[in-house]
């Protein structure tokens, strides 16, 4: 089984990478493979609600950034972890754009799979970032994997996250819980709505 991890920081090997790497090492000890994908520091488009992804199927119509290459990894992954630094009490806008576009265009290949969010911050805003990252998971019927605390690691300067001993322990606990969930379900996604058709209702008719 394999866990896809998205490094939502513009810094490839910064504090977010340290947090995700701690998870990866613990997953490896549990016999679970993982891959950390860095979103990079190039421009990322936001969703323009054009609906073209429904016509072409499984990918966003914009193919000039990293979104579709990350989305393509959904099918081969059994779980997802998204890590982001905190910007003004929110996740990095680029990683939010990727998640929104990838989930909308290729959600069928990630729905129902276990997921977790990781927030990395200097001081404040971690809980709001953590909550924001978790919201898409719940809309996709993805069981949210917990830890011994909120999945938060502290550090500002590159490498400082390695000094947050409790934060790294939280990452290891998260990894253990993720491994337990995958092994308990044999990597099968949650059933979601089963055979019940989605019954959307708009308040304005």
C-alpha positions in Angstrom: 0.0 0.0 0.0 1.1 3.5 -0.7 0.4 7.0 0.8 0.7 10.0 -1.4 1.9 13.1 0.4 1.7 16.6 -1.0 4.3 19.1 0.2 2.4 22.4 -0.2 5.3 24.6 0.6 7.3 26.5 -2.0 10.4 25.4 -0.2 11.2 21.8 -1.3 13.1 20.8 1.8 11.8 23.2 4.4 9.9 22.6 7.6 6.8 21.1 5.9 9.1 18.6 4.2 10.6 17.7 7.6 7.2 17.0 9.0 6.2 14.8 6.0 9.5 13.0 6.1 8.9 12.0 9.7 5.6 10.5 8.6 7.3 8.7 5.7 9.9 7.2 7.9 7.4 5.8 10.3 5.1 4.5 7.5 8.1 2.7 6.1 8.7 1.0 9.5 5.0 -0.1 9.3 5.6 -1.6 5.8 3.7 1.2 4.0 5.2 2.9 1.0 5.0 6.7 0.5 5.8 9.4 -1.9 6.3 13.1 -1.2 5.4 15.3 -4.1 6.5 18.9 -4.0 4.2 21.5 -5.6 7.1 23.6 -6.5 7.3 27.4 -6.7 5.9 28.0 -10.2 2.6 29.6 -10.9 -0.5 27.5 -10.1 -3.9 28.3 -11.6 -7.0 28.6 -9.6 -10.3 26.9 -10.6 -12.4 29.0 -12.9 -15.5 26.8 -12.7 -15.5 26.2 -16.4 -16.7 22.6 -16.1 -14.5 21.4 -18.9 -13.0 18.7 -16.7 -16.3 16.9 -16.9 -16.0 16.7 -20.7 -12.4 15.6 -20.9 -12.7 13.3 -17.8 -10.2 12.9 -15.0 -8.1 16.0 -15.4 -8.3 19.7 -15.3 -8.4 21.6 -18.6 -5.4 23.6 -17.6 -2.4 21.4 -18.1 0.3 24.0 -17.7 1.1 23.5 -14.0 1.6 20.6 -11.6 -2.1 19.9 -10.8 -2.8 17.1 -13.3 0.5 15.3 -12.6 -0.4 15.2 -8.9 -4.0 14.2 -9.7 -2.8 11.3 -11.8 -1.2 9.8 -8.8 -4.5 9.4 -7.0 -5.4 6.1 -8.7 -2.1 4.4 -7.6 -2.4 5.8 -4.0 -4.3 4.2 -1.1 -4.3 7.4 1.1 -3.5 11.1 1.0 -1.7 13.5 3.3 -1.5 17.2 2.5 1.0 19.4 4.3 1.1 23.2 4.1 2.8 26.1 5.8 0.6 28.7 7.4 0.1 32.0 5.4 -2.1 34.5 7.3 -3.9 31.8 9.2 -4.6 29.8 6.0 -2.9 27.1 3.9 -0.7 28.2 1.0 -3.0 29.4 -1.8 -1.2 27.2 -4.4 -1.9 23.9 -2.6 -5.5 24.9 -2.0 -5.9 25.5 -5.8 -4.4 22.2 -6.6 -6.6 20.3 -4.1 -9.7 22.1 -5.3 -9.0 21.4 -9.0 -7.7 17.9 -8.6 -10.6 16.8 -6.4 -13.2 18.3 -8.7 -11.8 16.9 -11.9 -10.5 13.5 -10.6 -12.3 13.0 -7.3 -13.4 9.5 -8.2 -9.8 8.2 -7.9 -9.3 9.6 -4.3 -12.8 9.5 -2.8 -13.2 7.2 0.2 -9.4 6.8 0.8 -8.0 7.8 4.2 -6.6 11.3 4.4 -4.9 13.7 6.8 -3.7 17.3 6.9 -0.5 18.7 8.4 0.0 22.4 9.2 3.4 23.9 9.8 3.7 27.4 11.3 5.9 29.9 13.1 3.4 30.7 15.9 -0.3 31.0 15.2 -2.9 30.1 12.6 -2.1 26.4 12.6 -5.6 25.2 13.7 -7.4 27.2 11.1 -5.1 26.0 8.4 -5.5 22.4 9.7 -9.3 22.8 9.6 -9.3 24.2 6.1 -7.2 21.4 4.7 -9.6 18.8 6.3 -12.8 20.2 4.8 -12.3 18.8 1.2 -11.6 15.3 2.7 -15.0 15.2 4.4 -16.8 16.2 1.2 -15.0 13.3 -0.6 -16.1 10.6 2.0 -12.4 10.3 3.0 -11.9 9.0 6.6 -9.8 11.5 8.4 -6.8 10.0 10.2 -6.1 11.4 13.6 -3.1 11.6 15.9 -2.4 12.3 19.6 -2.9 16.1 18.9 -3.8 18.3 16.0 -1.3 17.6 13.2 0.8 20.7 13.8 4.6 21.2 13.7 6.3 24.5 14.6 9.3 26.1 13.0 10.1 29.3 11.1 13.6 29.1 9.8 14.6 26.1 7.6 15.3 23.1 9.8 13.6 24.4 13.0 10.8 21.9 12.7 13.3 19.2 13.6 13.5 20.8 17.0 9.8 20.4 17.7 10.0 17.0 19.4 6.3 16.9 20.3 5.3 17.9 16.8 7.5 15.1 15.3 6.0 12.6 17.7 2.6 13.7 16.6 3.7 13.0 13.0 4.8 9.5 14.0 1.5 8.8 15.7 -0.3 10.0 12.7 1.7 7.6 10.6 1.0 4.7 12.9 -2.7 5.5 12.8 -2.7 5.8 9.0 -0.9 2.4 8.7 -3.4 0.8 11.1 -6.4 2.1 9.1 -4.9 0.9 5.8 -4.1 -2.5 7.2 -7.5 -2.8 8.9 -9.3 -2.1 5.6 -6.9 -3.8 3.3 -6.5 -0.5 1.5 -10.1 -0.5 0.4 -11.8 2.9 0.2 -14.8 3.7 2.4 -18.1 2.8 0.9 -19.5 6.3 1.0 -23.1 6.4 -0.1 -23.2 2.8 -1.0 -26.0 2.3 -3.5 -27.9 5.5 -2.5 -27.8 8.1 -5.2 -26.7 11.6 -4.3 -29.6 13.8 -3.6 -28.4 17.4 -3.9 -30.7 20.2 -2.9 -30.3 23.9 -3.8 -31.9 26.4 -1.5 -32.6 28.7 -4.4 -34.9 26.9 -6.9 
